Amino acid sequence: MSDHFERFVQQNRSEFDSALPSPRIWEALEQELESNRKGRVVQLLRKNWFKAAVIAVLLVNAAALVYFTGHRQQQQRQEELAALAPDVAEAKVYYSARIDQKLEMINAYPATALGMDSIARQELELKNDTYKALERELKNNPGNERIRAAMIRYYQLKLDLLDKILEELQAKQPAPAQLKKRYEAEI
């Protein structure tokens, strides 16, 4: 039976391939497919819009909470430092501004020119592990002049290191265009 059917299909193959459905049938199929697609998306949005809105509000609140608690903790640390050692707090403001400026200049260079991995870049940041250890020691021993001097020396050494890195970068490669514009504006 299957041989007879296969033979029939083989003999009449050209007739099967030439017969196409009418354009009305294709249009009806396309309209049906389009209406099904649109309907599903709209139905999903109708059912879950409230859940999506709640999730979005929760995410925004969580992000705001994390930001503001971190910001508040940083303010508290700065206030504690200012109360414990006003001279160190003043030095921190001065050196932090200069160090941030130098870091910005260094980061303007392409990563390939720097030749540093992520760990080295992290150590260049102002608040690395050494800084945090000195800050803890200062909180534990606020009257200790050696710790205060060490904090100020830390700032000075960090600034010297950044200056040397900038000098080497400028010797190897000209300053990027954005740095040149800033230099010209400062002059």
BAMAR-318830 format. One record per residue (C-alpha): x, z, y; residue number from 0; chain; residue in one letter. Coordinates in Angstrom, 2 decimals. Example, Ala and Ser with C-alpha at 12.3 -4.5 7.8 and 13.67 -1.06 7.14 Angstrom:
2
+---------+---------+---------+-----+-------+-----+
!      xx !      zz !      yy !   n ! chain ! res !
+---------+---------+---------+-----+-------+-----+
!   12.30 !    7.80 !   -4.50 !   0 !     A !   A !
!   13.67 !    7.14 !   -1.06 !   1 !     A !   S !
+---------+---------+---------+-----+-------+-----+
This chain:
187
+---------+---------+---------+-----+-------+-----+
!      xx !      zz !      yy !   n ! chain ! res !
+---------+---------+---------+-----+-------+-----+
!    0.00 !    0.00 !    0.00 !   0 !     A !   M !
!    2.75 !    0.87 !    2.43 !   1 !     A !   S !
!    4.62 !   -2.34 !    1.54 !   2 !     A !   D !
!    1.55 !   -4.37 !    2.41 !   3 !     A !   H !
!    1.19 !   -2.55 !    5.76 !   4 !     A !   F !
!    4.89 !   -2.95 !    6.60 !   5 !     A !   E !
!    4.75 !   -6.63 !    5.76 !   6 !     A !   R !
!    1.69 !   -7.05 !    7.99 !   7 !     A !   F !
!    3.45 !   -5.28 !   10.91 !   8 !     A !   V !
!    6.58 !   -7.39 !   10.44 !   9 !     A !   Q !
!    4.61 !  -10.64 !   10.36 !  10 !     A !   Q !
!    2.50 !   -9.80 !   13.42 !  11 !     A !   N !
!    5.12 !   -7.93 !   15.49 !  12 !     A !   R !
!    5.02 !  -10.35 !   18.42 !  13 !     A !   S !
!    1.28 !   -9.83 !   18.80 !  14 !     A !   E !
!    1.71 !   -6.05 !   18.87 !  15 !     A !   F !
!    4.45 !   -6.20 !   21.51 !  16 !     A !   D !
!    2.61 !   -8.55 !   23.84 !  17 !     A !   S !
!   -0.61 !   -6.55 !   24.10 !  18 !     A !   A !
!   -0.49 !   -4.21 !   27.10 !  19 !     A !   L !
!   -3.21 !   -1.89 !   28.37 !  20 !     A !   P !
!   -5.06 !   -3.00 !   31.45 !  21 !     A !   S !
!   -3.93 !   -1.77 !   34.91 !  22 !     A !   P !
!   -7.08 !    0.36 !   35.17 !  23 !     A !   R !
!   -6.02 !    2.38 !   32.15 !  24 !     A !   I !
!   -2.54 !    2.98 !   33.61 !  25 !     A !   W !
!   -4.03 !    4.06 !   36.96 !  26 !     A !   E !
!   -6.41 !    6.46 !   35.25 !  27 !     A !   A !
!   -3.55 !    7.97 !   33.24 !  28 !     A !   L !
!   -1.36 !    8.40 !   36.34 !  29 !     A !   E !
!   -4.17 !   10.07 !   38.27 !  30 !     A !   Q !
!   -4.85 !   12.43 !   35.41 !  31 !     A !   E !
!   -1.17 !   13.37 !   35.12 !  32 !     A !   L !
!   -0.82 !   13.96 !   38.88 !  33 !     A !   E !
!   -3.92 !   16.13 !   39.06 !  34 !     A !   S !
!   -2.69 !   18.26 !   36.14 !  35 !     A !   N !
!    0.71 !   18.83 !   37.78 !  36 !     A !   R !
!   -0.68 !   19.83 !   41.14 !  37 !     A !   K !
!   -3.28 !   22.07 !   39.62 !  38 !     A !   G !
!   -0.81 !   24.11 !   37.59 !  39 !     A !   R !
!    1.46 !   24.89 !   40.53 !  40 !     A !   V !
!   -1.43 !   25.82 !   42.79 !  41 !     A !   V !
!   -2.96 !   27.98 !   40.07 !  42 !     A !   Q !
!    0.34 !   29.80 !   39.50 !  43 !     A !   L !
!    0.72 !   30.44 !   43.22 !  44 !     A !   L !
!   -2.86 !   31.66 !   43.50 !  45 !     A !   R !
!   -2.43 !   34.10 !   40.64 !  46 !     A !   K !
!    1.00 !   35.47 !   41.57 !  47 !     A !   N !
!    1.24 !   35.30 !   45.37 !  48 !     A !   W !
!    0.69 !   39.00 !   45.76 !  49 !     A !   F !
!    3.39 !   39.83 !   43.19 !  50 !     A !   K !
!    5.83 !   37.47 !   44.89 !  51 !     A !   A !
!    5.08 !   39.00 !   48.30 !  52 !     A !   A !
!    5.60 !   42.54 !   46.96 !  53 !     A !   V !
!    8.91 !   41.56 !   45.36 !  54 !     A !   I !
!   10.09 !   39.92 !   48.58 !  55 !     A !   A !
!    9.18 !   43.00 !   50.63 !  56 !     A !   V !
!   10.94 !   45.28 !   48.15 !  57 !     A !   L !
!   14.10 !   43.17 !   48.23 !  58 !     A !   L !
!   14.17 !   43.15 !   52.03 !  59 !     A !   V !
!   13.63 !   46.92 !   52.12 !  60 !     A !   N !
!   16.36 !   47.53 !   49.56 !  61 !     A !   A !
!   18.83 !   45.39 !   51.48 !  62 !     A !   A !
!   17.99 !   47.16 !   54.74 !  63 !     A !   A !
!   18.33 !   50.55 !   53.08 !  64 !     A !   L !
!   21.75 !   49.72 !   51.64 !  65 !     A !   V !
!   22.94 !   48.35 !   54.96 !  66 !     A !   Y !
!   21.73 !   51.24 !   57.09 !  67 !     A !   F !
!   22.92 !   53.98 !   54.73 !  68 !     A !   T !
!   26.36 !   52.39 !   54.55 !  69 !     A !   G !
!   26.44 !   52.00 !   58.31 !  70 !     A !   H !
!   25.33 !   55.60 !   58.80 !  71 !     A !   R !
!   27.98 !   56.91 !   56.38 !  72 !     A !   Q !
!   30.64 !   54.97 !   58.26 !  73 !     A !   Q !
!   29.45 !   56.46 !   61.55 !  74 !     A !   Q !
!   29.54 !   59.96 !   60.07 !  75 !     A !   Q !
!   33.12 !   59.43 !   58.86 !  76 !     A !   R !
!   34.16 !   58.24 !   62.29 !  77 !     A !   Q !
!   32.47 !   61.20 !   63.97 !  78 !     A !   E !
!   34.14 !   63.63 !   61.54 !  79 !     A !   E !
!   37.51 !   62.02 !   62.21 !  80 !     A !   L !
!   36.95 !   62.20 !   65.97 !  81 !     A !   A !
!   36.02 !   65.88 !   65.73 !  82 !     A !   A !
!   38.94 !   66.76 !   63.45 !  83 !     A !   L !
!   41.64 !   64.72 !   65.15 !  84 !     A !   A !
!   40.70 !   63.06 !   68.45 !  85 !     A !   P !
!   44.19 !   61.60 !   68.89 !  86 !     A !   D !
!   43.98 !   59.89 !   65.50 !  87 !     A !   V !
!   40.49 !   58.60 !   66.29 !  88 !     A !   A !
!   41.75 !   57.08 !   69.52 !  89 !     A !   E !
!   44.69 !   55.48 !   67.71 !  90 !     A !   A !
!   42.29 !   54.19 !   65.07 !  91 !     A !   K !
!   40.18 !   52.38 !   67.68 !  92 !     A !   V !
!   43.24 !   50.82 !   69.30 !  93 !     A !   Y !
!   45.04 !   49.77 !   66.12 !  94 !     A !   Y !
!   41.86 !   48.67 !   64.32 !  95 !     A !   S !
!   41.09 !   46.18 !   67.06 !  96 !     A !   A !
!   44.62 !   44.76 !   66.98 !  97 !     A !   R !
!   44.75 !   44.67 !   63.17 !  98 !     A !   I !
!   41.37 !   42.93 !   62.98 !  99 !     A !   D !
!   42.59 !   40.36 !   65.50 ! 100 !     A !   Q !
!   45.74 !   39.66 !   63.44 ! 101 !     A !   K !
!   43.74 !   39.44 !   60.21 ! 102 !     A !   L !
!   41.41 !   36.94 !   61.84 ! 103 !     A !   E !
!   44.41 !   34.84 !   62.85 ! 104 !     A !   M !
!   45.85 !   34.98 !   59.34 ! 105 !     A !   I !
!   42.53 !   34.10 !   57.74 ! 106 !     A !   N !
!   42.29 !   31.03 !   59.98 ! 107 !     A !   A !
!   45.10 !   29.46 !   57.94 ! 108 !     A !   Y !
!   44.13 !   27.64 !   54.76 ! 109 !     A !   P !
!   44.46 !   29.67 !   51.56 ! 110 !     A !   A !
!   47.13 !   27.30 !   50.23 ! 111 !     A !   T !
!   49.35 !   28.00 !   53.24 ! 112 !     A !   A !
!   49.06 !   31.76 !   52.77 ! 113 !     A !   L !
!   50.33 !   31.76 !   49.21 ! 114 !     A !   G !
!   48.61 !   35.09 !   48.50 ! 115 !     A !   M !
!   46.26 !   36.04 !   45.73 ! 116 !     A !   D !
!   43.10 !   38.09 !   46.24 ! 117 !     A !   S !
!   44.88 !   41.40 !   45.56 ! 118 !     A !   I !
!   47.47 !   40.74 !   48.26 ! 119 !     A !   A !
!   44.74 !   39.76 !   50.71 ! 120 !     A !   R !
!   42.83 !   42.93 !   49.88 ! 121 !     A !   Q !
!   45.91 !   45.01 !   50.61 ! 122 !     A !   E !
!   46.15 !   43.41 !   54.03 ! 123 !     A !   L !
!   42.72 !   44.72 !   54.97 ! 124 !     A !   E !
!   42.69 !   47.81 !   57.15 ! 125 !     A !   L !
!   40.89 !   50.16 !   54.81 ! 126 !     A !   K !
!   42.78 !   49.81 !   51.57 ! 127 !     A !   N !
!   43.54 !   52.60 !   49.08 ! 128 !     A !   D !
!   46.43 !   54.03 !   51.12 ! 129 !     A !   T !
!   44.25 !   54.35 !   54.19 ! 130 !     A !   Y !
!   41.46 !   56.02 !   52.26 ! 131 !     A !   K !
!   43.89 !   58.53 !   50.73 ! 132 !     A !   A !
!   45.28 !   59.40 !   54.17 ! 133 !     A !   L !
!   41.76 !   59.77 !   55.54 ! 134 !     A !   E !
!   40.83 !   62.17 !   52.71 ! 135 !     A !   R !
!   43.96 !   64.21 !   53.31 ! 136 !     A !   E !
!   43.19 !   64.43 !   57.01 ! 137 !     A !   L !
!   39.70 !   65.74 !   56.24 ! 138 !     A !   K !
!   41.12 !   68.32 !   53.84 ! 139 !     A !   N !
!   43.93 !   69.36 !   56.23 ! 140 !     A !   N !
!   42.78 !   68.58 !   59.78 ! 141 !     A !   P !
!   45.53 !   70.60 !   61.47 ! 142 !     A !   G !
!   48.42 !   69.06 !   59.55 ! 143 !     A !   N !
!   50.58 !   67.11 !   62.02 ! 144 !     A !   E !
!   52.39 !   65.26 !   59.23 ! 145 !     A !   R !
!   49.15 !   63.68 !   58.06 ! 146 !     A !   I !
!   48.22 !   62.71 !   61.62 ! 147 !     A !   R !
!   51.63 !   61.15 !   62.12 ! 148 !     A !   A !
!   51.31 !   59.38 !   58.75 ! 149 !     A !   A !
!   47.96 !   57.89 !   59.81 ! 150 !     A !   M !
!   49.41 !   56.55 !   63.05 ! 151 !     A !   I !
!   52.50 !   55.30 !   61.22 ! 152 !     A !   R !
!   50.25 !   53.56 !   58.72 ! 153 !     A !   Y !
!   48.55 !   51.67 !   61.56 ! 154 !     A !   Y !
!   51.89 !   50.72 !   63.06 ! 155 !     A !   Q !
!   53.31 !   49.50 !   59.75 ! 156 !     A !   L !
!   50.17 !   47.50 !   58.99 ! 157 !     A !   K !
!   50.38 !   45.85 !   62.40 ! 158 !     A !   L !
!   54.11 !   45.09 !   61.95 ! 159 !     A !   D !
!   53.43 !   43.58 !   58.53 ! 160 !     A !   L !
!   50.69 !   41.36 !   59.90 ! 161 !     A !   L !
!   52.94 !   40.27 !   62.77 ! 162 !     A !   D !
!   55.68 !   39.26 !   60.32 ! 163 !     A !   K !
!   53.23 !   37.34 !   58.16 ! 164 !     A !   I !
!   51.95 !   35.51 !   61.22 ! 165 !     A !   L !
!   55.49 !   34.66 !   62.34 ! 166 !     A !   E !
!   56.31 !   33.21 !   58.91 ! 167 !     A !   E !
!   53.07 !   31.25 !   58.82 ! 168 !     A !   L !
!   53.69 !   29.83 !   62.28 ! 169 !     A !   Q !
!   57.25 !   28.88 !   61.31 ! 170 !     A !   A !
!   56.07 !   27.08 !   58.14 ! 171 !     A !   K !
!   52.93 !   25.46 !   59.46 ! 172 !     A !   Q !
!   51.52 !   24.90 !   62.93 ! 173 !     A !   P !
!   48.57 !   27.03 !   63.93 ! 174 !     A !   A !
!   45.14 !   25.69 !   62.95 ! 175 !     A !   P !
!   43.10 !   24.05 !   65.69 ! 176 !     A !   A !
!   40.79 !   27.03 !   66.13 ! 177 !     A !   Q !
!   43.77 !   29.32 !   66.74 ! 178 !     A !   L !
!   45.25 !   26.90 !   69.26 ! 179 !     A !   K !
!   42.00 !   26.94 !   71.22 ! 180 !     A !   K !
!   42.01 !   30.74 !   71.28 ! 181 !     A !   R !
!   45.66 !   30.84 !   72.41 ! 182 !     A !   Y !
!   44.90 !   28.39 !   75.19 ! 183 !     A !   E !
!   41.89 !   30.44 !   76.28 ! 184 !     A !   A !
!   43.97 !   33.64 !   76.37 ! 185 !     A !   E !
!   46.69 !   31.99 !   78.42 ! 186 !     A !   I !
+---------+---------+---------+-----+-------+-----+
